[in-house]
């Protein structure tokens, strides 16, 4: 199969993180990009859903809230699901 060289611009951190991921998967960047492009052709578009940033912002905010709770020594915790359900029922 004949190939051609293509240049793309990437954020250096994204490229490094992607290279590390691909290495763990036994791939290099070129192979991963070829897989992506083939999947685009198979799907007749991007092989994943593309949404507005609004949803991403909401997800990132939720992750921040969860991390804050994990690091808050005053946050209430439960040993079992039953303890959680009892507490929820008390406050319902």
Phi and psi in degrees as a GROMACS rama.xvg file:
@    title "Ramachandran Plot"
@    xaxis  label "Phi"
@    yaxis  label "Psi"
@TYPE xy
-79.2259  143.492  UNK-2
-127.393  161.476  UNK-3
-127.809  154.749  UNK-4
-88.1464  137.635  UNK-5
-130.512  141.606  UNK-6
-108.468  139.623  UNK-7
-134.859  153.872  UNK-8
-100.072  132.52  UNK-9
-133.991  150.972  UNK-10
-65.6743  131.37  UNK-11
-57.2512  -38.5578  UNK-12
-69.3258  -41.9891  UNK-13
-60.1388  -43.5879  UNK-14
-62.6712  -45.8151  UNK-15
-64.0507  -45.0441  UNK-16
-63.579  -42.2725  UNK-17
-64.3021  -43.6188  UNK-18
-59.2445  -40.9805  UNK-19
-63.5065  -44.0873  UNK-20
-62.0589  -48.1798  UNK-21
-62.1315  -37.6991  UNK-22
-60.5414  -42.5151  UNK-23
-62.4033  -29.6501  UNK-24
-88.4868  -0.183824  UNK-25
78.3289  25.0544  UNK-26
-119.872  162.537  UNK-27
-112.152  172.969  UNK-28
-58.8338  -43.7637  UNK-29
-60.9478  -45.2547  UNK-30
-64.5572  -42.5473  UNK-31
-62.7177  -42.8268  UNK-32
-65.3221  -40.7081  UNK-33
-61.7545  -40.3029  UNK-34
-62.0311  -46.3711  UNK-35
-57.7854  -48.9867  UNK-36
-64.0862  -39.5263  UNK-37
-63.7921  -39.8214  UNK-38
-65.0754  -36.9778  UNK-39
-59.7738  -43.2917  UNK-40
-66.6339  -41.7045  UNK-41
-61.8318  -43.2454  UNK-42
-83.5416  -12.9441  UNK-43
69.7461  27.9919  UNK-44
167.702  -165.051  UNK-45
-67.6205  141.537  UNK-46
-83.4445  24.3343  UNK-47
-156.571  162.53  UNK-48
-79.5205  138.098  UNK-49
-112.092  124.574  UNK-50
-120.61  167.384  UNK-51
-65.9051  155.571  UNK-52
-63.142  -21.3926  UNK-53
-53.9762  -44.0275  UNK-54
-67.028  -38.9657  UNK-55
-64.4337  -42.3051  UNK-56
-61.0266  -40.8697  UNK-57
-64.7291  -41.7282  UNK-58
-63.592  -45.6075  UNK-59
-63.5817  -37.4684  UNK-60
-64.1905  -41.6782  UNK-61
-63.9242  -39.3062  UNK-62
-64.1387  -43.2479  UNK-63
-60.2802  -43.3513  UNK-64
-61.6489  -42.7142  UNK-65
-64.259  -42.6992  UNK-66
-64.1114  -38.6945  UNK-67
-63.2133  -41.2238  UNK-68
-64.1684  -41.6779  UNK-69
-61.6314  -32.5578  UNK-70
-94.4195  -0.727374  UNK-71
-91.3053  110.906  UNK-72
-65.4142  -17.0442  UNK-73
-89.2643  -8.38281  UNK-74
-67.927  137.321  UNK-75
-73.0268  136.082  UNK-76
-125.667  164.506  UNK-77
-132.083  143.309  UNK-78
-80.4813  -33.9541  UNK-79
-137.101  163.78  UNK-80
-62.1232  -37.7185  UNK-81
-60.3486  -40.8488  UNK-82
-61.3753  -42.4038  UNK-83
-62.4388  -47.698  UNK-84
-61.8108  -43.6568  UNK-85
-57.9485  -44.864  UNK-86
-65.4018  -41.0577  UNK-87
-62.8569  -42.1179  UNK-88
-65.4274  -34.0865  UNK-89
-63.5619  -35.5194  UNK-90
-100.249  7.14157  UNK-91
